[in-house]
Amino acid sequence: MLRPDNSDASESLLDRVKSIEWDPLSTDYLLVSTRQSNIMLVDSNTASVLTQFELPSAAAEVHTLAWIPSAPGMFLSGGRDVKRLSKIRLSN
């Protein structure tokens, strides 16, 4: 199970993977979204978390991820916020 170095085992057991998306421009990187709405950039060679993105609200949910092939390093995340409104976020 992937987890950042600073998380404990009991916390990571609750944080199941919801979505995975490979970087179309590199075989080394993938995005992973979790049940607790974290998005992680993972190095597939070392299985280590390089960067973790947190949503503005702990109540937000991420359901899908998509890299933008024409913009290296940029991706979209889609989900819902606390009011159950659909949201699309652009990140890099």
N, CA, C and O atoms as CSV, one atom per row, in Angstrom:
chain,resi,resn,atom,element,x,y,z
A,1,MET,N,N,0.844,-1.169,0.000
A,1,MET,CA,C,0.000,0.000,0.000
A,1,MET,C,C,0.894,1.238,0.000
A,1,MET,O,O,1.846,1.324,0.775
A,2,LEU,N,N,0.587,2.179,-0.859
A,2,LEU,CA,C,1.330,3.433,-0.891
A,2,LEU,C,C,0.913,4.321,0.256
A,2,LEU,O,O,-0.270,4.424,0.581
A,3,ARG,N,N,1.883,4.954,0.862
A,3,ARG,CA,C,1.566,5.949,1.869
A,3,ARG,C,C,2.774,6.858,2.042
A,3,ARG,O,O,3.913,6.396,1.964
A,4,PRO,N,N,2.539,8.136,2.274
A,4,PRO,CA,C,3.641,9.041,2.546
A,4,PRO,C,C,4.366,8.612,3.812
A,4,PRO,O,O,3.780,7.952,4.670
A,5,ASP,N,N,5.623,8.977,3.934
A,5,ASP,CA,C,6.438,8.591,5.078
A,5,ASP,C,C,5.855,9.014,6.410
A,5,ASP,O,O,6.093,8.349,7.419
A,6,ASN,N,N,5.089,10.114,6.446
A,6,ASN,CA,C,4.604,10.642,7.721
A,6,ASN,C,C,3.245,10.091,8.147
A,6,ASN,O,O,2.715,10.530,9.167
A,7,SER,N,N,2.662,9.149,7.408
A,7,SER,CA,C,1.361,8.617,7.829
A,7,SER,C,C,1.552,7.331,8.614
A,7,SER,O,O,2.531,6.612,8.415
A,8,ASP,N,N,0.618,7.046,9.501
A,8,ASP,CA,C,0.718,5.792,10.247
A,8,ASP,C,C,-0.158,4.725,9.596
A,8,ASP,O,O,-1.007,5.034,8.760
A,9,ALA,N,N,0.051,3.483,9.980
A,9,ALA,CA,C,-0.613,2.354,9.324
A,9,ALA,C,C,-2.126,2.395,9.491
A,9,ALA,O,O,-2.850,2.084,8.545
A,10,SER,N,N,-2.626,2.770,10.667
A,10,SER,CA,C,-4.074,2.774,10.879
A,10,SER,C,C,-4.753,3.813,10.005
A,10,SER,O,O,-5.869,3.593,9.535
A,11,GLU,N,N,-4.099,4.934,9.781
A,11,GLU,CA,C,-4.658,5.975,8.929
A,11,GLU,C,C,-4.690,5.515,7.474
A,11,GLU,O,O,-5.675,5.756,6.775
A,12,SER,N,N,-3.639,4.864,7.013
A,12,SER,CA,C,-3.572,4.470,5.615
A,12,SER,C,C,-4.533,3.324,5.285
A,12,SER,O,O,-4.927,3.178,4.128
A,13,LEU,N,N,-4.914,2.518,6.257
A,13,LEU,CA,C,-5.878,1.458,6.001
A,13,LEU,C,C,-7.234,2.015,5.600
A,13,LEU,O,O,-7.972,1.370,4.855
A,14,LEU,N,N,-7.569,3.196,6.081
A,14,LEU,CA,C,-8.836,3.833,5.733
A,14,LEU,C,C,-8.766,4.581,4.418
A,14,LEU,O,O,-9.799,4.961,3.866
A,15,ASP,N,N,-7.570,4.795,3.912
A,15,ASP,CA,C,-7.370,5.649,2.749
A,15,ASP,C,C,-7.161,4.807,1.489
A,15,ASP,O,O,-6.058,4.761,0.944
A,16,ARG,N,N,-8.198,4.161,1.043
A,16,ARG,CA,C,-8.131,3.273,-0.110
A,16,ARG,C,C,-8.048,4.056,-1.419
A,16,ARG,O,O,-8.528,5.186,-1.517
A,17,VAL,N,N,-7.434,3.437,-2.414
A,17,VAL,CA,C,-7.286,4.045,-3.733
A,17,VAL,C,C,-8.633,4.070,-4.443
A,17,VAL,O,O,-9.364,3.079,-4.444
A,18,LYS,N,N,-8.957,5.215,-5.051
A,18,LYS,CA,C,-10.192,5.354,-5.833
A,18,LYS,C,C,-9.914,5.422,-7.322
A,18,LYS,O,O,-10.702,4.925,-8.128
A,19,SER,N,N,-8.785,6.041,-7.696
A,19,SER,CA,C,-8.501,6.237,-9.111
A,19,SER,C,C,-6.988,6.264,-9.334
A,19,SER,O,O,-6.237,6.787,-8.510
A,20,ILE,N,N,-6.554,5.695,-10.456
A,20,ILE,CA,C,-5.148,5.726,-10.858
A,20,ILE,C,C,-5.091,6.149,-12.319
A,20,ILE,O,O,-5.891,5.697,-13.138
A,21,GLU,N,N,-4.145,7.013,-12.636
A,21,GLU,CA,C,-3.992,7.466,-14.018
A,21,GLU,C,C,-2.504,7.576,-14.344
A,21,GLU,O,O,-1.783,8.345,-13.707
A,22,TRP,N,N,-2.040,6.804,-15.340
A,22,TRP,CA,C,-0.647,6.870,-15.776
A,22,TRP,C,C,-0.396,8.143,-16.558
A,22,TRP,O,O,-1.266,8.595,-17.302
A,23,ASP,N,N,0.781,8.726,-16.398
A,23,ASP,CA,C,1.192,9.901,-17.168
A,23,ASP,C,C,1.416,9.457,-18.611
A,23,ASP,O,O,2.247,8.582,-18.856
A,24,PRO,N,N,0.694,10.039,-19.576
A,24,PRO,CA,C,0.845,9.606,-20.969
A,24,PRO,C,C,2.196,10.004,-21.567
A,24,PRO,O,O,2.575,9.496,-22.622
A,25,LEU,N,N,2.921,10.901,-20.911
A,25,LEU,CA,C,4.207,11.365,-21.429
A,25,LEU,C,C,5.401,10.705,-20.745
A,25,LEU,O,O,6.544,10.978,-21.109
A,26,SER,N,N,5.154,9.839,-19.760
A,26,SER,CA,C,6.237,9.200,-19.029
A,26,SER,C,C,5.748,7.895,-18.416
A,26,SER,O,O,4.621,7.819,-17.927
A,27,THR,N,N,6.588,6.877,-18.441
A,27,THR,CA,C,6.233,5.613,-17.798
A,27,THR,C,C,6.615,5.617,-16.323
A,27,THR,O,O,6.371,4.641,-15.613
A,28,ASP,N,N,7.211,6.707,-15.863
A,28,ASP,CA,C,7.696,6.778,-14.484
A,28,ASP,C,C,6.677,7.310,-13.484
A,28,ASP,O,O,6.836,7.086,-12.284
A,29,TYR,N,N,5.636,8.008,-13.936
A,29,TYR,CA,C,4.756,8.705,-13.008
A,29,TYR,C,C,3.301,8.301,-13.172
A,29,TYR,O,O,2.830,8.021,-14.274
A,30,LEU,N,N,2.605,8.280,-12.043
A,30,LEU,CA,C,1.168,8.082,-12.076
A,30,LEU,C,C,0.522,8.920,-10.980
A,30,LEU,O,O,1.144,9.245,-9.969
A,31,LEU,N,N,-0.721,9.255,-11.205
A,31,LEU,CA,C,-1.526,9.961,-10.210
A,31,LEU,C,C,-2.409,8.939,-9.517
A,31,LEU,O,O,-2.928,8.018,-10.148
A,32,VAL,N,N,-2.574,9.111,-8.217
A,32,VAL,CA,C,-3.427,8.227,-7.430
A,32,VAL,C,C,-4.339,9.100,-6.582
A,32,VAL,O,O,-3.859,9.971,-5.857
A,33,SER,N,N,-5.642,8.881,-6.662
A,33,SER,CA,C,-6.555,9.571,-5.750
A,33,SER,C,C,-7.047,8.546,-4.737
A,33,SER,O,O,-7.201,7.364,-5.044
A,34,THR,N,N,-7.287,9.028,-3.526
A,34,THR,CA,C,-7.666,8.129,-2.445
A,34,THR,C,C,-9.044,8.458,-1.897
A,34,THR,O,O,-9.627,9.499,-2.199
A,35,ARG,N,N,-9.536,7.556,-1.099
A,35,ARG,CA,C,-10.862,7.701,-0.498
A,35,ARG,C,C,-10.985,8.969,0.341
A,35,ARG,O,O,-12.054,9.577,0.400
A,36,GLN,N,N,-9.900,9.364,0.983
A,36,GLN,CA,C,-9.930,10.573,1.807
A,36,GLN,C,C,-9.537,11.814,1.017
A,36,GLN,O,O,-9.139,12.831,1.586
A,37,SER,N,N,-9.656,11.712,-0.310
A,37,SER,CA,C,-9.519,12.835,-1.231
A,37,SER,C,C,-8.139,13.461,-1.292
A,37,SER,O,O,-8.006,14.669,-1.490
A,38,ASN,N,N,-7.130,12.653,-1.126
A,38,ASN,CA,C,-5.793,13.121,-1.417
A,38,ASN,C,C,-5.454,12.694,-2.838
A,38,ASN,O,O,-5.933,11.668,-3.319
A,39,ILE,N,N,-4.634,13.482,-3.495
A,39,ILE,CA,C,-4.121,13.117,-4.806
A,39,ILE,C,C,-2.608,13.067,-4.662
A,39,ILE,O,O,-1.987,14.008,-4.166
A,40,MET,N,N,-2.022,11.954,-5.102
A,40,MET,CA,C,-0.582,11.788,-4.973
A,40,MET,C,C,0.052,11.580,-6.337
A,40,MET,O,O,-0.501,10.890,-7.193
A,41,LEU,N,N,1.220,12.184,-6.533
A,41,LEU,CA,C,2.059,11.898,-7.686
A,41,LEU,C,C,3.060,10.847,-7.217
A,41,LEU,O,O,3.813,11.071,-6.269
A,42,VAL,N,N,3.058,9.695,-7.894
A,42,VAL,CA,C,3.859,8.556,-7.456
A,42,VAL,C,C,4.901,8.204,-8.515
A,42,VAL,O,O,4.605,8.190,-9.710
A,43,ASP,N,N,6.115,7.922,-8.066
A,43,ASP,CA,C,7.177,7.414,-8.923
A,43,ASP,C,C,6.975,5.902,-9.020
A,43,ASP,O,O,7.098,5.197,-8.018
A,44,SER,N,N,6.669,5.405,-10.201
A,44,SER,CA,C,6.357,3.983,-10.351
A,44,SER,C,C,7.587,3.095,-10.180
A,44,SER,O,O,7.447,1.910,-9.876
A,45,ASN,N,N,8.777,3.635,-10.367
A,45,ASN,CA,C,9.996,2.830,-10.204
A,45,ASN,C,C,10.287,2.534,-8.740
A,45,ASN,O,O,10.750,1.443,-8.407
A,46,THR,N,N,10.021,3.491,-7.869
A,46,THR,CA,C,10.338,3.323,-6.449
A,46,THR,C,C,9.098,3.151,-5.579
A,46,THR,O,O,9.213,2.874,-4.385
A,47,ALA,N,N,7.911,3.314,-6.166
A,47,ALA,CA,C,6.635,3.270,-5.436
A,47,ALA,C,C,6.606,4.294,-4.307
A,47,ALA,O,O,5.977,4.069,-3.273
A,48,SER,N,N,7.285,5.413,-4.508
A,48,SER,CA,C,7.293,6.456,-3.483
A,48,SER,C,C,6.433,7.640,-3.917
A,48,SER,O,O,6.321,7.943,-5.105
A,49,VAL,N,N,5.836,8.293,-2.942
A,49,VAL,CA,C,5.012,9.472,-3.183
A,49,VAL,C,C,5.936,10.671,-3.331
A,49,VAL,O,O,6.678,11.011,-2.410
A,50,LEU,N,N,5.887,11.314,-4.504
A,50,LEU,CA,C,6.736,12.478,-4.766
A,50,LEU,C,C,6.091,13.764,-4.270
A,50,LEU,O,O,6.756,14.623,-3.692
A,51,THR,N,N,4.798,13.885,-4.502
A,51,THR,CA,C,4.046,15.072,-4.107
A,51,THR,C,C,2.641,14.658,-3.736
A,51,THR,O,O,2.070,13.746,-4.334
A,52,GLN,N,N,2.088,15.330,-2.748
A,52,GLN,CA,C,0.706,15.072,-2.361
A,52,GLN,C,C,-0.071,16.365,-2.474
A,52,GLN,O,O,0.341,17.397,-1.943
A,53,PHE,N,N,-1.203,16.309,-3.169
A,53,PHE,CA,C,-2.089,17.458,-3.339
A,53,PHE,C,C,-3.288,17.255,-2.427
A,53,PHE,O,O,-3.870,16.170,-2.397
A,54,GLU,N,N,-3.658,18.278,-1.693
A,54,GLU,CA,C,-4.828,18.186,-0.827
A,54,GLU,C,C,-5.901,19.139,-1.339
A,54,GLU,O,O,-5.611,20.254,-1.771
A,55,LEU,N,N,-7.128,18.681,-1.282
A,55,LEU,CA,C,-8.242,19.514,-1.724
A,55,LEU,C,C,-8.572,20.551,-0.663
A,55,LEU,O,O,-8.250,20.370,0.511
A,56,PRO,N,N,-9.213,21.636,-1.075
A,56,PRO,CA,C,-9.523,22.709,-0.123
A,56,PRO,C,C,-10.407,22.297,1.033
A,56,PRO,O,O,-10.358,22.921,2.093
A,57,SER,N,N,-11.215,21.265,0.861
A,57,SER,CA,C,-12.136,20.839,1.907
A,57,SER,C,C,-11.946,19.356,2.188
A,57,SER,O,O,-11.820,18.555,1.263
A,58,ALA,N,N,-11.927,18.996,3.452
A,58,ALA,CA,C,-11.815,17.590,3.825
A,58,ALA,C,C,-13.047,16.807,3.383
A,58,ALA,O,O,-12.997,15.582,3.270
A,59,ALA,N,N,-14.146,17.504,3.136
A,59,ALA,CA,C,-15.384,16.841,2.733
A,59,ALA,C,C,-15.451,16.625,1.218
A,59,ALA,O,O,-16.381,15.981,0.733
A,60,ALA,N,N,-14.490,17.149,0.471
A,60,ALA,CA,C,-14.501,16.980,-0.981
A,60,ALA,C,C,-14.136,15.544,-1.343
A,60,ALA,O,O,-13.424,14.864,-0.605
A,61,GLU,N,N,-14.635,15.100,-2.486
A,61,GLU,CA,C,-14.363,13.750,-2.967
A,61,GLU,C,C,-13.766,13.832,-4.365
A,61,GLU,O,O,-14.197,14.649,-5.179
A,62,VAL,N,N,-12.781,12.993,-4.646
A,62,VAL,CA,C,-12.214,12.877,-5.985
A,62,VAL,C,C,-12.667,11.545,-6.550
A,62,VAL,O,O,-12.486,10.505,-5.917
A,63,HIS,N,N,-13.259,11.570,-7.745
A,63,HIS,CA,C,-13.747,10.347,-8.366
A,63,HIS,C,C,-12.948,9.954,-9.595
A,63,HIS,O,O,-12.915,8.779,-9.962
A,64,THR,N,N,-12.302,10.925,-10.238
A,64,THR,CA,C,-11.576,10.619,-11.461
A,64,THR,C,C,-10.407,11.576,-11.645
A,64,THR,O,O,-10.407,12.694,-11.129
A,65,LEU,N,N,-9.418,11.115,-12.389
A,65,LEU,CA,C,-8.228,11.907,-12.700
A,65,LEU,C,C,-7.968,11.815,-14.196
A,65,LEU,O,O,-8.301,10.813,-14.829
A,66,ALA,N,N,-7.366,12.871,-14.767
A,66,ALA,CA,C,-6.993,12.840,-16.182
A,66,ALA,C,C,-5.806,13.765,-16.405
A,66,ALA,O,O,-5.853,14.946,-16.062
A,67,TRP,N,N,-4.738,13.215,-16.987
A,67,TRP,CA,C,-3.606,14.039,-17.390
A,67,TRP,C,C,-4.001,14.848,-18.611
A,67,TRP,O,O,-4.882,14.440,-19.369
A,68,ILE,N,N,-3.361,15.985,-18.808
A,68,ILE,CA,C,-3.566,16.805,-20.006
A,68,ILE,C,C,-2.342,16.579,-20.891
A,68,ILE,O,O,-1.285,17.151,-20.625
A,69,PRO,N,N,-2.457,15.760,-21.937
A,69,PRO,CA,C,-1.290,15.383,-22.742
A,69,PRO,C,C,-0.570,16.566,-23.393
A,69,PRO,O,O,0.639,16.505,-23.614
A,70,SER,N,N,-1.288,17.621,-23.696
A,70,SER,CA,C,-0.660,18.781,-24.354
A,70,SER,C,C,-0.007,19.741,-23.362
A,70,SER,O,O,0.601,20.731,-23.770
A,71,ALA,N,N,-0.127,19.459,-22.063
A,71,ALA,CA,C,0.452,20.320,-21.022
A,71,ALA,C,C,1.167,19.444,-19.995
A,71,ALA,O,O,0.560,19.050,-19.000
A,72,PRO,N,N,2.453,19.132,-20.219
A,72,PRO,CA,C,3.184,18.240,-19.313
A,72,PRO,C,C,3.081,18.666,-17.842
A,72,PRO,O,O,3.279,19.833,-17.504
A,73,GLY,N,N,2.769,17.702,-16.987
A,73,GLY,CA,C,2.676,17.961,-15.546
A,73,GLY,C,C,1.331,18.474,-15.074
A,73,GLY,O,O,1.127,18.629,-13.870
A,74,MET,N,N,0.404,18.742,-15.987
A,74,MET,CA,C,-0.911,19.254,-15.588
A,74,MET,C,C,-1.953,18.138,-15.675
A,74,MET,O,O,-1.887,17.257,-16.531
A,75,PHE,N,N,-2.917,18.213,-14.753
A,75,PHE,CA,C,-3.972,17.212,-14.744
A,75,PHE,C,C,-5.265,17.813,-14.214
A,75,PHE,O,O,-5.269,18.868,-13.578
A,76,LEU,N,N,-6.351,17.122,-14.489
A,76,LEU,CA,C,-7.676,17.479,-13.990
A,76,LEU,C,C,-8.115,16.435,-12.981
A,76,LEU,O,O,-7.799,15.253,-13.115
A,77,SER,N,N,-8.843,16.879,-11.976
A,77,SER,CA,C,-9.498,15.949,-11.056
A,77,SER,C,C,-10.980,16.296,-11.041
A,77,SER,O,O,-11.358,17.467,-11.069
A,78,GLY,N,N,-11.799,15.275,-10.996
A,78,GLY,CA,C,-13.238,15.489,-10.971
A,78,GLY,C,C,-13.842,14.823,-9.756
A,78,GLY,O,O,-13.441,13.725,-9.371
A,79,GLY,N,N,-14.807,15.491,-9.155
A,79,GLY,CA,C,-15.450,14.936,-7.969
A,79,GLY,C,C,-16.577,15.811,-7.490
A,79,GLY,O,O,-17.204,16.529,-8.269
A,80,ARG,N,N,-16.831,15.745,-6.183
A,80,ARG,CA,C,-17.914,16.525,-5.573
A,80,ARG,C,C,-17.426,17.177,-4.306
A,80,ARG,O,O,-16.498,16.699,-3.653
A,81,ASP,N,N,-18.074,18.291,-3.965
A,81,ASP,CA,C,-17.734,18.975,-2.715
A,81,ASP,C,C,-18.758,18.628,-1.642
A,81,ASP,O,O,-19.627,17.781,-1.850
A,82,VAL,N,N,-18.649,19.284,-0.503
A,82,VAL,CA,C,-19.494,18.996,0.652
A,82,VAL,C,C,-20.989,19.171,0.337
A,82,VAL,O,O,-21.828,18.499,0.936
A,83,LYS,N,N,-21.315,20.053,-0.579
A,83,LYS,CA,C,-22.727,20.277,-0.952
A,83,LYS,C,C,-23.165,19.344,-2.076
A,83,LYS,O,O,-24.255,19.497,-2.628
A,84,ARG,N,N,-22.296,18.362,-2.417
A,84,ARG,CA,C,-22.567,17.381,-3.470
A,84,ARG,C,C,-22.638,18.011,-4.851
A,84,ARG,O,O,-23.259,17.463,-5.762
A,85,LEU,N,N,-21.996,19.168,-5.004
A,85,LEU,CA,C,-21.915,19.813,-6.309
A,85,LEU,C,C,-20.716,19.256,-7.061
A,85,LEU,O,O,-19.648,19.064,-6.479
A,86,SER,N,N,-20.887,19.000,-8.341
A,86,SER,CA,C,-19.789,18.475,-9.154
A,86,SER,C,C,-18.733,19.547,-9.335
A,86,SER,O,O,-19.048,20.723,-9.518
A,87,LYS,N,N,-17.459,19.124,-9.280
A,87,LYS,CA,C,-16.334,20.045,-9.419
A,87,LYS,C,C,-15.276,19.426,-10.329
A,87,LYS,O,O,-15.056,18.215,-10.317
A,88,ILE,N,N,-14.630,20.277,-11.111
A,88,ILE,CA,C,-13.449,19.889,-11.878
A,88,ILE,C,C,-12.354,20.845,-11.461
A,88,ILE,O,O,-12.553,22.059,-11.450
A,89,ARG,N,N,-11.173,20.292,-11.110
A,89,ARG,CA,C,-10.050,21.122,-10.667
A,89,ARG,C,C,-8.863,20.894,-11.588
A,89,ARG,O,O,-8.591,19.764,-11.993
A,90,LEU,N,N,-8.159,21.965,-11.915
A,90,LEU,CA,C,-6.951,21.911,-12.712
A,90,LEU,C,C,-5.770,22.043,-11.773
A,90,LEU,O,O,-5.746,22.948,-10.938
A,91,SER,N,N,-4.782,21.153,-11.892
A,91,SER,CA,C,-3.602,21.181,-11.012
A,91,SER,C,C,-2.353,20.969,-11.832
A,91,SER,O,O,-2.404,20.443,-12.944
A,92,ASN,N,N,-1.226,21.385,-11.272
A,92,ASN,CA,C,0.068,21.088,-11.895
A,92,ASN,C,C,1.116,20.894,-10.837
A,92,ASN,O,O,2.275,20.634,-11.157
